[in-house]
Amino acid sequence: MARASRPPRSRGGEDLFAGLPVVARPPVDDGAPAPARLAVRSVWISDLHLGTPGCQAHALLDFLKSVESRHLYLVGDIIDGWQLRRSWYWPQAHNDVVQKLLRKARKGTRVVFVPGNHDEFARKYLGHNFGGIEVVPDCIHVTADGRRLWITHGDHFDGVIQCAPWLAHVGDAAYEFTLRLNRWFNSLRARVGLPYWSLSKYLKLKVKRAVSFIGDFEQAVAREARKRGVQGVVCGHIHHAELREIDGILYANDGDWVESLTALVEHADGRLEIVDWSGRASSARTARASLPDSDDAEAGAVAVTAVRTETA
Ligand SMILES: [Mn+2]
């Protein structure tokens, strides 16, 4: 591509890497954007929903290849048993994700799997170890600065699942439909050169009841964390990344790999941050589509967009 030889554009003269924990900068001149290495102490990902067409496995693989950590927590809904039971869906990319996780465990990353409601089948194997991946119902993570964080998927604090489990399955089918609509919608957007934009996320935030559902969930999880005497909680389940304090408790939600493509990371000093990989995913897509205004060098550079960082 002719574009590859152009020098990287810098946004308003500021260093694109400022403040980003990039260990190796992507080379500028070899055409393809090399993955920026993100070296952190811990990574939390959840709601991958492997086994469903909604799972954005390629973006997830890209993230897993780019990140290195001592601890890796899989905070539930990793493999979607609910949907696999309805219809079998298991493409190569989903296999690659599992292989990548096992490989990380083999290479010395401590990988801990906290099952969620969609992979509740794994709750039968609590205390076991699969290829170096520990399966636990929940656990405590101590940050580099000494804070104790309770790690749980969070479905136990979802009013719908607790009070009307059948409704959760109906909701799941409706959600699946919205995601299908979202994929169709985004393939159209990609064709005309627009970046990825989550329709399902937009709809969810538009619906007032969904907003109060998120709020109730966050409050309930934070309340339970306080009861347990920890400083914070890391969960997933509601596909809504968040990092904030709720009544003195740090509430962290690592988001999902269906809509928002987010993860939670802990830096060497204990600082937590949400990384948003959706920018990277759409950059890669537009770079491939050879559309005007896309810049290969920049596609690599904007790999990590911190959406929220702790202030404390
Ligand atoms: Mn869940």
py3Dmol code that shows the C-alpha trace and the ligand (Angstrom):
import py3Dmol

protein = """\
ATOM      1  CA  MET A   1       0.000   0.000   0.000  1.00  0.00           C
ATOM      2  CA  ALA A   2       1.303   3.414  -0.923  1.00  0.00           C
ATOM      3  CA  ARG A   3       0.046   4.843   2.353  1.00  0.00           C
ATOM      4  CA  ALA A   4       2.397   2.720   4.389  1.00  0.00           C
ATOM      5  CA  SER A   5       5.458   4.804   3.559  1.00  0.00           C
ATOM      6  CA  ARG A   6       3.886   7.998   4.869  1.00  0.00           C
ATOM      7  CA  PRO A   7       5.296   9.224   8.168  1.00  0.00           C
ATOM      8  CA  PRO A   8       2.913   8.725  11.077  1.00  0.00           C
ATOM      9  CA  ARG A   9       0.534  11.559  11.670  1.00  0.00           C
ATOM     10  CA  SER A  10       0.587  12.992  15.107  1.00  0.00           C
ATOM     11  CA  ARG A  11      -2.527  14.484  16.567  1.00  0.00           C
ATOM     12  CA  GLY A  12      -1.975  18.179  17.144  1.00  0.00           C
ATOM     13  CA  GLY A  13       1.734  17.559  17.705  1.00  0.00           C
ATOM     14  CA  GLU A  14       1.236  15.611  20.931  1.00  0.00           C
ATOM     15  CA  ASP A  15       2.817  12.242  21.424  1.00  0.00           C
ATOM     16  CA  LEU A  16       0.203   9.561  20.834  1.00  0.00           C
ATOM     17  CA  PHE A  17       1.976   7.338  23.316  1.00  0.00           C
ATOM     18  CA  ALA A  18       2.014   9.848  26.147  1.00  0.00           C
ATOM     19  CA  GLY A  19       0.712   8.190  29.264  1.00  0.00           C
ATOM     20  CA  LEU A  20       0.167   4.852  27.581  1.00  0.00           C
ATOM     21  CA  PRO A  21       1.971   1.874  29.016  1.00  0.00           C
ATOM     22  CA  VAL A  22       3.412   0.861  25.673  1.00  0.00           C
ATOM     23  CA  VAL A  23       6.577  -1.167  26.029  1.00  0.00           C
ATOM     24  CA  ALA A  24       7.543  -1.460  22.400  1.00  0.00           C
ATOM     25  CA  ARG A  25       6.454   1.153  19.898  1.00  0.00           C
ATOM     26  CA  PRO A  26       5.141  -0.185  16.622  1.00  0.00           C
ATOM     27  CA  PRO A  27       7.681   0.238  13.819  1.00  0.00           C
ATOM     28  CA  VAL A  28       6.623   2.992  11.433  1.00  0.00           C
ATOM     29  CA  ASP A  29       7.987   1.908   8.090  1.00  0.00           C
ATOM     30  CA  ASP A  30       7.306  -1.766   7.569  1.00  0.00           C
ATOM     31  CA  GLY A  31       3.740  -1.297   6.365  1.00  0.00           C
ATOM     32  CA  ALA A  32       1.718  -3.408   8.764  1.00  0.00           C
ATOM     33  CA  PRO A  33       0.951  -2.010  12.213  1.00  0.00           C
ATOM     34  CA  ALA A  34       2.819  -4.092  14.768  1.00  0.00           C
ATOM     35  CA  PRO A  35       0.820  -4.767  17.915  1.00  0.00           C
ATOM     36  CA  ALA A  36       1.677  -2.422  20.744  1.00  0.00           C
ATOM     37  CA  ARG A  37       2.687  -4.514  23.764  1.00  0.00           C
ATOM     38  CA  LEU A  38       0.721  -3.695  26.825  1.00  0.00           C
ATOM     39  CA  ALA A  39       2.578  -4.943  29.899  1.00  0.00           C
ATOM     40  CA  VAL A  40       0.463  -4.861  33.046  1.00  0.00           C
ATOM     41  CA  ARG A  41       0.260  -6.643  36.378  1.00  0.00           C
ATOM     42  CA  SER A  42      -3.270  -7.997  35.978  1.00  0.00           C
ATOM     43  CA  VAL A  43      -5.981  -8.317  33.378  1.00  0.00           C
ATOM     44  CA  TRP A  44      -9.693  -8.988  33.875  1.00  0.00           C
ATOM     45  CA  ILE A  45     -11.906  -9.990  30.975  1.00  0.00           C
ATOM     46  CA  SER A  46     -15.421 -11.389  31.048  1.00  0.00           C
ATOM     47  CA  ASP A  47     -18.477 -12.006  28.929  1.00  0.00           C
ATOM     48  CA  LEU A  48     -16.561 -13.293  25.920  1.00  0.00           C
ATOM     49  CA  HIS A  49     -19.550 -15.509  25.012  1.00  0.00           C
ATOM     50  CA  LEU A  50     -17.425 -17.919  22.988  1.00  0.00           C
ATOM     51  CA  GLY A  51     -19.743 -20.213  21.056  1.00  0.00           C
ATOM     52  CA  THR A  52     -22.018 -17.407  19.863  1.00  0.00           C
ATOM     53  CA  PRO A  53     -21.839 -15.328  16.677  1.00  0.00           C
ATOM     54  CA  GLY A  54     -21.898 -12.214  18.878  1.00  0.00           C
ATOM     55  CA  CYS A  55     -18.432 -12.921  20.305  1.00  0.00           C
ATOM     56  CA  GLN A  56     -15.889 -10.604  18.699  1.00  0.00           C
ATOM     57  CA  ALA A  57     -13.178 -13.237  18.783  1.00  0.00           C
ATOM     58  CA  HIS A  58     -10.813 -11.539  16.328  1.00  0.00           C
ATOM     59  CA  ALA A  59     -10.666  -8.336  18.338  1.00  0.00           C
ATOM     60  CA  LEU A  60     -10.254 -10.405  21.494  1.00  0.00           C
ATOM     61  CA  LEU A  61      -7.386 -12.385  19.956  1.00  0.00           C
ATOM     62  CA  ASP A  62      -5.734  -9.149  18.949  1.00  0.00           C
ATOM     63  CA  PHE A  63      -6.047  -7.921  22.529  1.00  0.00           C
ATOM     64  CA  LEU A  64      -4.730 -11.170  24.028  1.00  0.00           C
ATOM     65  CA  LYS A  65      -1.742 -11.091  21.682  1.00  0.00           C
ATOM     66  CA  SER A  66      -0.968  -7.499  22.653  1.00  0.00           C
ATOM     67  CA  VAL A  67      -1.233  -7.840  26.418  1.00  0.00           C
ATOM     68  CA  GLU A  68       1.136  -9.454  28.886  1.00  0.00           C
ATOM     69  CA  SER A  69       0.317  -9.895  32.559  1.00  0.00           C
ATOM     70  CA  ARG A  70       1.167 -11.807  35.697  1.00  0.00           C
ATOM     71  CA  HIS A  71      -2.499 -12.443  36.543  1.00  0.00           C
ATOM     72  CA  LEU A  72      -5.340 -13.047  34.130  1.00  0.00           C
ATOM     73  CA  TYR A  73      -8.864 -13.350  35.462  1.00  0.00           C
ATOM     74  CA  LEU A  74     -11.647 -14.768  33.323  1.00  0.00           C
ATOM     75  CA  VAL A  75     -14.636 -13.266  35.095  1.00  0.00           C
ATOM     76  CA  GLY A  76     -17.441 -15.462  33.762  1.00  0.00           C
ATOM     77  CA  ASP A  77     -19.557 -16.011  30.652  1.00  0.00           C
ATOM     78  CA  ILE A  78     -16.419 -17.118  28.857  1.00  0.00           C
ATOM     79  CA  ILE A  79     -18.071 -19.985  26.974  1.00  0.00           C
ATOM     80  CA  ASP A  80     -21.783 -19.558  26.325  1.00  0.00           C
ATOM     81  CA  GLY A  81     -23.350 -22.887  27.276  1.00  0.00           C
ATOM     82  CA  TRP A  82     -26.891 -21.483  26.950  1.00  0.00           C
ATOM     83  CA  GLN A  83     -26.524 -20.737  23.262  1.00  0.00           C
ATOM     84  CA  LEU A  84     -24.351 -23.747  22.427  1.00  0.00           C
ATOM     85  CA  ARG A  85     -27.162 -25.900  23.768  1.00  0.00           C
ATOM     86  CA  ARG A  86     -29.583 -24.206  21.348  1.00  0.00           C
ATOM     87  CA  SER A  87     -27.311 -24.406  18.314  1.00  0.00           C
ATOM     88  CA  TRP A  88     -23.691 -25.393  17.986  1.00  0.00           C
ATOM     89  CA  TYR A  89     -21.426 -22.564  16.829  1.00  0.00           C
ATOM     90  CA  TRP A  90     -17.688 -22.927  17.182  1.00  0.00           C
ATOM     91  CA  PRO A  91     -15.507 -21.303  14.486  1.00  0.00           C
ATOM     92  CA  GLN A  92     -11.724 -21.486  14.385  1.00  0.00           C
ATOM     93  CA  ALA A  93     -11.266 -18.046  15.967  1.00  0.00           C
ATOM     94  CA  HIS A  94     -13.064 -19.247  19.114  1.00  0.00           C
ATOM     95  CA  ASN A  95     -10.706 -22.226  19.275  1.00  0.00           C
ATOM     96  CA  ASP A  96      -7.794 -19.830  18.867  1.00  0.00           C
ATOM     97  CA  VAL A  97      -8.980 -17.815  21.872  1.00  0.00           C
ATOM     98  CA  VAL A  98      -9.105 -20.930  24.059  1.00  0.00           C
ATOM     99  CA  GLN A  99      -5.657 -21.995  22.804  1.00  0.00           C
ATOM    100  CA  LYS A 100      -4.292 -18.529  23.518  1.00  0.00           C
ATOM    101  CA  LEU A 101      -5.631 -18.628  27.099  1.00  0.00           C
ATOM    102  CA  LEU A 102      -4.162 -22.095  27.701  1.00  0.00           C
ATOM    103  CA  ARG A 103      -0.879 -20.953  26.218  1.00  0.00           C
ATOM    104  CA  LYS A 104      -0.742 -17.987  28.580  1.00  0.00           C
ATOM    105  CA  ALA A 105      -1.309 -20.342  31.514  1.00  0.00           C
ATOM    106  CA  ARG A 106       1.508 -22.569  30.224  1.00  0.00           C
ATOM    107  CA  LYS A 107       3.875 -19.633  29.810  1.00  0.00           C
ATOM    108  CA  GLY A 108       3.573 -18.539  33.408  1.00  0.00           C
ATOM    109  CA  THR A 109       0.531 -16.267  33.609  1.00  0.00           C
ATOM    110  CA  ARG A 110      -1.669 -17.171  36.556  1.00  0.00           C
ATOM    111  CA  VAL A 111      -5.037 -17.733  34.879  1.00  0.00           C
ATOM    112  CA  VAL A 112      -8.108 -17.871  37.122  1.00  0.00           C
ATOM    113  CA  PHE A 113     -11.580 -18.686  35.826  1.00  0.00           C
ATOM    114  CA  VAL A 114     -14.610 -17.468  37.813  1.00  0.00           C
ATOM    115  CA  PRO A 115     -17.632 -18.986  36.014  1.00  0.00           C
ATOM    116  CA  GLY A 116     -20.730 -16.923  35.258  1.00  0.00           C
ATOM    117  CA  ASN A 117     -24.336 -17.838  34.545  1.00  0.00           C
ATOM    118  CA  HIS A 118     -23.802 -18.650  30.855  1.00  0.00           C
ATOM    119  CA  ASP A 119     -20.990 -21.025  31.731  1.00  0.00           C
ATOM    120  CA  GLU A 120     -22.571 -22.325  34.925  1.00  0.00           C
ATOM    121  CA  PHE A 121     -21.645 -25.855  33.740  1.00  0.00           C
ATOM    122  CA  ALA A 122     -18.109 -24.970  34.891  1.00  0.00           C
ATOM    123  CA  ARG A 123     -19.410 -24.387  38.421  1.00  0.00           C
ATOM    124  CA  LYS A 124     -19.409 -28.186  38.730  1.00  0.00           C
ATOM    125  CA  TYR A 125     -15.625 -28.112  38.497  1.00  0.00           C
ATOM    126  CA  LEU A 126     -14.837 -25.560  41.166  1.00  0.00           C
ATOM    127  CA  GLY A 127     -11.463 -26.135  42.758  1.00  0.00           C
ATOM    128  CA  HIS A 128     -10.204 -28.023  39.692  1.00  0.00           C
ATOM    129  CA  ASN A 129      -7.474 -27.033  37.331  1.00  0.00           C
ATOM    130  CA  PHE A 130      -7.723 -27.303  33.534  1.00  0.00           C
ATOM    131  CA  GLY A 131      -4.418 -26.995  31.713  1.00  0.00           C
ATOM    132  CA  GLY A 132      -3.184 -24.598  34.357  1.00  0.00           C
ATOM    133  CA  ILE A 133      -6.431 -22.622  34.595  1.00  0.00           C
ATOM    134  CA  GLU A 134      -7.860 -22.597  38.126  1.00  0.00           C
ATOM    135  CA  VAL A 135     -11.643 -22.678  38.431  1.00  0.00           C
ATOM    136  CA  VAL A 136     -12.989 -20.896  41.512  1.00  0.00           C
ATOM    137  CA  PRO A 137     -16.463 -19.625  42.513  1.00  0.00           C
ATOM    138  CA  ASP A 138     -15.012 -16.195  43.352  1.00  0.00           C
ATOM    139  CA  CYS A 139     -11.734 -14.950  44.779  1.00  0.00           C
ATOM    140  CA  ILE A 140      -9.792 -12.049  46.257  1.00  0.00           C
ATOM    141  CA  HIS A 141      -7.132 -10.186  44.330  1.00  0.00           C
ATOM    142  CA  VAL A 142      -4.643  -8.023  46.216  1.00  0.00           C
ATOM    143  CA  THR A 143      -3.435  -5.081  44.143  1.00  0.00           C
ATOM    144  CA  ALA A 144       0.189  -3.914  44.083  1.00  0.00           C
ATOM    145  CA  ASP A 145      -0.824  -1.081  46.437  1.00  0.00           C
ATOM    146  CA  GLY A 146      -2.398  -3.497  48.880  1.00  0.00           C
ATOM    147  CA  ARG A 147      -6.120  -3.171  48.166  1.00  0.00           C
ATOM    148  CA  ARG A 148      -8.274  -6.250  48.377  1.00  0.00           C
ATOM    149  CA  LEU A 149     -10.641  -6.719  45.434  1.00  0.00           C
ATOM    150  CA  TRP A 150     -13.383  -9.295  45.389  1.00  0.00           C
ATOM    151  CA  ILE A 151     -13.718 -11.003  41.975  1.00  0.00           C
ATOM    152  CA  THR A 152     -17.161 -12.306  41.031  1.00  0.00           C
ATOM    153  CA  HIS A 153     -19.124 -12.591  37.790  1.00  0.00           C
ATOM    154  CA  GLY A 154     -22.079 -10.793  39.330  1.00  0.00           C
ATOM    155  CA  ASP A 155     -25.143 -12.735  38.153  1.00  0.00           C
ATOM    156  CA  HIS A 156     -26.116 -13.390  41.782  1.00  0.00           C
ATOM    157  CA  PHE A 157     -26.937  -9.682  42.005  1.00  0.00           C
ATOM    158  CA  ASP A 158     -29.057  -9.611  38.879  1.00  0.00           C
ATOM    159  CA  GLY A 159     -32.673  -9.269  39.990  1.00  0.00           C
ATOM    160  CA  VAL A 160     -34.023 -10.900  36.822  1.00  0.00           C
ATOM    161  CA  ILE A 161     -31.915 -14.032  37.178  1.00  0.00           C
ATOM    162  CA  GLN A 162     -32.683 -14.384  40.859  1.00  0.00           C
ATOM    163  CA  CYS A 163     -36.449 -13.733  40.681  1.00  0.00           C
ATOM    164  CA  ALA A 164     -37.442 -14.975  37.215  1.00  0.00           C
ATOM    165  CA  PRO A 165     -34.810 -17.250  35.673  1.00  0.00           C
ATOM    166  CA  TRP A 166     -37.111 -18.076  32.732  1.00  0.00           C
ATOM    167  CA  LEU A 167     -37.224 -14.364  31.868  1.00  0.00           C
ATOM    168  CA  ALA A 168     -33.437 -14.297  31.730  1.00  0.00           C
ATOM    169  CA  HIS A 169     -33.585 -16.897  28.940  1.00  0.00           C
ATOM    170  CA  VAL A 170     -36.269 -14.934  27.050  1.00  0.00           C
ATOM    171  CA  GLY A 171     -34.171 -11.801  27.462  1.00  0.00           C
ATOM    172  CA  ASP A 172     -31.192 -13.726  26.172  1.00  0.00           C
ATOM    173  CA  ALA A 173     -32.994 -14.619  22.933  1.00  0.00           C
ATOM    174  CA  ALA A 174     -34.071 -10.988  22.461  1.00  0.00           C
ATOM    175  CA  TYR A 175     -30.516  -9.869  23.140  1.00  0.00           C
ATOM    176  CA  GLU A 176     -29.214 -12.360  20.600  1.00  0.00           C
ATOM    177  CA  PHE A 177     -31.575 -10.839  18.025  1.00  0.00           C
ATOM    178  CA  THR A 178     -30.372  -7.307  18.783  1.00  0.00           C
ATOM    179  CA  LEU A 179     -26.784  -8.473  18.371  1.00  0.00           C
ATOM    180  CA  ARG A 180     -27.619 -10.018  15.000  1.00  0.00           C
ATOM    181  CA  LEU A 181     -29.147  -6.706  13.967  1.00  0.00           C
ATOM    182  CA  ASN A 182     -26.018  -5.003  15.275  1.00  0.00           C
ATOM    183  CA  ARG A 183     -23.710  -7.187  13.156  1.00  0.00           C
ATOM    184  CA  TRP A 184     -25.729  -6.503  10.026  1.00  0.00           C
ATOM    185  CA  PHE A 185     -25.832  -2.800  10.802  1.00  0.00           C
ATOM    186  CA  ASN A 186     -22.068  -2.639  11.378  1.00  0.00           C
ATOM    187  CA  SER A 187     -21.166  -4.547   8.255  1.00  0.00           C
ATOM    188  CA  LEU A 188     -23.104  -1.834   6.393  1.00  0.00           C
ATOM    189  CA  ARG A 189     -21.217   0.847   8.346  1.00  0.00           C
ATOM    190  CA  ALA A 190     -17.876  -0.795   7.563  1.00  0.00           C
ATOM    191  CA  ARG A 191     -18.779  -0.895   3.871  1.00  0.00           C
ATOM    192  CA  VAL A 192     -19.254   2.867   3.780  1.00  0.00           C
ATOM    193  CA  GLY A 193     -16.166   3.465   5.907  1.00  0.00           C
ATOM    194  CA  LEU A 194     -17.761   4.230   9.259  1.00  0.00           C
ATOM    195  CA  PRO A 195     -16.182   2.857  12.436  1.00  0.00           C
ATOM    196  CA  TYR A 196     -17.790   0.206  14.612  1.00  0.00           C
ATOM    197  CA  TRP A 197     -20.695   1.516  16.663  1.00  0.00           C
ATOM    198  CA  SER A 198     -22.664  -0.678  18.988  1.00  0.00           C
ATOM    199  CA  LEU A 199     -26.366  -0.461  18.261  1.00  0.00           C
ATOM    200  CA  SER A 200     -27.193  -2.844  21.085  1.00  0.00           C
ATOM    201  CA  LYS A 201     -25.205  -0.750  23.541  1.00  0.00           C
ATOM    202  CA  TYR A 202     -26.977   2.372  22.324  1.00  0.00           C
ATOM    203  CA  LEU A 203     -30.410   0.773  22.692  1.00  0.00           C
ATOM    204  CA  LYS A 204     -29.562  -0.483  26.160  1.00  0.00           C
ATOM    205  CA  LEU A 205     -28.521   2.969  27.336  1.00  0.00           C
ATOM    206  CA  LYS A 206     -31.598   4.546  25.744  1.00  0.00           C
ATOM    207  CA  VAL A 207     -34.010   2.358  27.611  1.00  0.00           C
ATOM    208  CA  LYS A 208     -34.605   3.959  30.998  1.00  0.00           C
ATOM    209  CA  ARG A 209     -35.365   0.665  32.652  1.00  0.00           C
ATOM    210  CA  ALA A 210     -32.029  -0.715  31.471  1.00  0.00           C
ATOM    211  CA  VAL A 211     -30.283   2.259  33.030  1.00  0.00           C
ATOM    212  CA  SER A 212     -31.957   1.699  36.387  1.00  0.00           C
ATOM    213  CA  PHE A 213     -31.183  -2.025  36.054  1.00  0.00           C
ATOM    214  CA  ILE A 214     -27.488  -1.178  35.678  1.00  0.00           C
ATOM    215  CA  GLY A 215     -27.653   1.185  38.659  1.00  0.00           C
ATOM    216  CA  ASP A 216     -29.400  -1.376  40.880  1.00  0.00           C
ATOM    217  CA  PHE A 217     -26.884  -4.032  39.913  1.00  0.00           C
ATOM    218  CA  GLU A 218     -23.902  -1.804  40.667  1.00  0.00           C
ATOM    219  CA  GLN A 219     -25.335  -0.801  44.061  1.00  0.00           C
ATOM    220  CA  ALA A 220     -26.059  -4.405  45.021  1.00  0.00           C
ATOM    221  CA  VAL A 221     -22.578  -5.617  44.081  1.00  0.00           C
ATOM    222  CA  ALA A 222     -20.883  -2.748  45.922  1.00  0.00           C
ATOM    223  CA  ARG A 223     -23.042  -3.362  49.014  1.00  0.00           C
ATOM    224  CA  GLU A 224     -22.024  -7.035  49.083  1.00  0.00           C
ATOM    225  CA  ALA A 225     -18.356  -6.058  48.674  1.00  0.00           C
ATOM    226  CA  ARG A 226     -18.597  -3.760  51.700  1.00  0.00           C
ATOM    227  CA  LYS A 227     -20.206  -6.581  53.695  1.00  0.00           C
ATOM    228  CA  ARG A 228     -17.213  -8.737  52.820  1.00  0.00           C
ATOM    229  CA  GLY A 229     -14.815  -6.112  54.138  1.00  0.00           C
ATOM    230  CA  VAL A 230     -12.902  -5.555  50.882  1.00  0.00           C
ATOM    231  CA  GLN A 231     -11.889  -2.274  49.282  1.00  0.00           C
ATOM    232  CA  GLY A 232     -13.343  -3.037  45.890  1.00  0.00           C
ATOM    233  CA  VAL A 233     -15.053  -5.470  43.559  1.00  0.00           C
ATOM    234  CA  VAL A 234     -14.403  -6.576  39.986  1.00  0.00           C
ATOM    235  CA  CYS A 235     -17.318  -8.070  38.081  1.00  0.00           C
ATOM    236  CA  GLY A 236     -18.823  -8.378  34.617  1.00  0.00           C
ATOM    237  CA  HIS A 237     -22.225  -9.754  33.594  1.00  0.00           C
ATOM    238  CA  ILE A 238     -24.065  -6.555  32.548  1.00  0.00           C
ATOM    239  CA  HIS A 239     -21.801  -5.799  29.558  1.00  0.00           C
ATOM    240  CA  HIS A 240     -21.154  -2.301  30.788  1.00  0.00           C
ATOM    241  CA  ALA A 241     -17.578  -1.360  31.674  1.00  0.00           C
ATOM    242  CA  GLU A 242     -17.263   0.926  34.658  1.00  0.00           C
ATOM    243  CA  LEU A 243     -14.662   2.091  37.146  1.00  0.00           C
ATOM    244  CA  ARG A 244     -15.890   4.303  39.949  1.00  0.00           C
ATOM    245  CA  GLU A 245     -16.462   4.539  43.650  1.00  0.00           C
ATOM    246  CA  ILE A 246     -19.833   3.632  45.101  1.00  0.00           C
ATOM    247  CA  ASP A 247     -20.165   4.644  48.752  1.00  0.00           C
ATOM    248  CA  GLY A 248     -16.468   4.195  49.421  1.00  0.00           C
ATOM    249  CA  ILE A 249     -16.185   0.893  47.532  1.00  0.00           C
ATOM    250  CA  LEU A 250     -14.310   0.705  44.254  1.00  0.00           C
ATOM    251  CA  TYR A 251     -16.700  -0.748  41.681  1.00  0.00           C
ATOM    252  CA  ALA A 252     -14.958  -2.105  38.589  1.00  0.00           C
ATOM    253  CA  ASN A 253     -16.739  -3.807  35.721  1.00  0.00           C
ATOM    254  CA  ASP A 254     -14.531  -5.135  32.932  1.00  0.00           C
ATOM    255  CA  GLY A 255     -17.276  -4.907  30.266  1.00  0.00           C
ATOM    256  CA  ASP A 256     -17.507  -7.550  27.547  1.00  0.00           C
ATOM    257  CA  TRP A 257     -16.277  -8.814  24.168  1.00  0.00           C
ATOM    258  CA  VAL A 258     -19.638  -8.807  22.448  1.00  0.00           C
ATOM    259  CA  GLU A 259     -20.462  -5.109  22.324  1.00  0.00           C
ATOM    260  CA  SER A 260     -17.963  -2.872  24.042  1.00  0.00           C
ATOM    261  CA  LEU A 261     -14.649  -4.792  23.636  1.00  0.00           C
ATOM    262  CA  THR A 262     -13.220  -3.712  26.964  1.00  0.00           C
ATOM    263  CA  ALA A 263     -10.950  -5.131  29.633  1.00  0.00           C
ATOM    264  CA  LEU A 264      -9.836  -4.009  33.055  1.00  0.00           C
ATOM    265  CA  VAL A 265      -6.108  -3.863  33.748  1.00  0.00           C
ATOM    266  CA  GLU A 266      -3.952  -3.218  36.801  1.00  0.00           C
ATOM    267  CA  HIS A 267      -0.681  -1.414  36.228  1.00  0.00           C
ATOM    268  CA  ALA A 268       2.543  -2.233  38.073  1.00  0.00           C
ATOM    269  CA  ASP A 269       1.755   0.393  40.727  1.00  0.00           C
ATOM    270  CA  GLY A 270      -1.741  -0.955  41.416  1.00  0.00           C
ATOM    271  CA  ARG A 271      -3.593   1.657  39.394  1.00  0.00           C
ATOM    272  CA  LEU A 272      -6.636   0.265  37.612  1.00  0.00           C
ATOM    273  CA  GLU A 273      -7.749   1.215  34.132  1.00  0.00           C
ATOM    274  CA  ILE A 274     -10.351   0.177  31.589  1.00  0.00           C
ATOM    275  CA  VAL A 275      -8.915  -0.390  28.136  1.00  0.00           C
ATOM    276  CA  ASP A 276     -11.227  -0.026  25.178  1.00  0.00           C
ATOM    277  CA  TRP A 277     -10.207  -2.165  22.216  1.00  0.00           C
ATOM    278  CA  SER A 278     -13.078  -1.100  19.957  1.00  0.00           C
ATOM    279  CA  GLY A 279     -11.022   1.713  18.417  1.00  0.00           C
ATOM    280  CA  ARG A 280      -8.348  -0.765  17.524  1.00  0.00           C
ATOM    281  CA  ALA A 281     -10.877  -3.160  16.017  1.00  0.00           C
ATOM    282  CA  SER A 282     -12.404  -0.520  13.764  1.00  0.00           C
ATOM    283  CA  SER A 283      -8.981   0.875  12.784  1.00  0.00           C
ATOM    284  CA  ALA A 284      -7.909  -2.579  11.685  1.00  0.00           C
ATOM    285  CA  ARG A 285     -11.120  -2.961   9.714  1.00  0.00           C
ATOM    286  CA  THR A 286     -10.837   0.390   7.936  1.00  0.00           C
ATOM    287  CA  ALA A 287      -7.135  -0.149   7.254  1.00  0.00           C
ATOM    288  CA  ARG A 288      -8.011  -3.419   5.565  1.00  0.00           C
ATOM    289  CA  ALA A 289     -10.766  -1.788   3.547  1.00  0.00           C
ATOM    290  CA  SER A 290      -8.207   0.739   2.165  1.00  0.00           C
ATOM    291  CA  LEU A 291     -10.474   3.665   2.685  1.00  0.00           C
ATOM    292  CA  PRO A 292      -9.312   7.261   2.463  1.00  0.00           C
ATOM    293  CA  ASP A 293      -8.309   8.797   5.786  1.00  0.00           C
ATOM    294  CA  SER A 294      -7.214   5.528   7.299  1.00  0.00           C
ATOM    295  CA  ASP A 295      -3.587   5.437   8.302  1.00  0.00           C
ATOM    296  CA  ASP A 296      -1.849   2.155   8.982  1.00  0.00           C
ATOM    297  CA  ALA A 297       0.744   3.612  11.312  1.00  0.00           C
ATOM    298  CA  GLU A 298      -1.948   5.294  13.323  1.00  0.00           C
ATOM    299  CA  ALA A 299      -4.068   2.159  13.432  1.00  0.00           C
ATOM    300  CA  GLY A 300      -1.311   0.582  15.499  1.00  0.00           C
ATOM    301  CA  ALA A 301      -0.746   3.663  17.577  1.00  0.00           C
ATOM    302  CA  VAL A 302      -4.297   4.109  18.846  1.00  0.00           C
ATOM    303  CA  ALA A 303      -4.388   0.520  20.071  1.00  0.00           C
ATOM    304  CA  VAL A 304      -5.161   1.415  23.630  1.00  0.00           C
ATOM    305  CA  THR A 305      -7.730   4.002  24.519  1.00  0.00           C
ATOM    306  CA  ALA A 306      -8.197   4.345  28.205  1.00  0.00           C
ATOM    307  CA  VAL A 307     -11.849   5.071  28.782  1.00  0.00           C
ATOM    308  CA  ARG A 308     -11.611   5.504  32.504  1.00  0.00           C
ATOM    309  CA  THR A 309      -8.693   5.643  34.885  1.00  0.00           C
ATOM    310  CA  GLU A 310      -8.807   5.768  38.643  1.00  0.00           C
ATOM    311  CA  THR A 311      -8.343   9.202  40.044  1.00  0.00           C
ATOM    312  CA  ALA A 312      -7.415   8.123  43.545  1.00  0.00           C
TER     313      ALA A 312
END
"""
ligand_1 = """\
1
MN
Mn -23.541 -13.184 32.850
"""
view = py3Dmol.view(width=600, height=400)
view.addModel(protein, "pdb")
view.setStyle({"model": 0}, {"cartoon": {"style": "trace"}})
view.addModel(ligand_1, "xyz")
view.setStyle({"model": 1}, {"stick": {}})
view.zoomTo()
view.show()
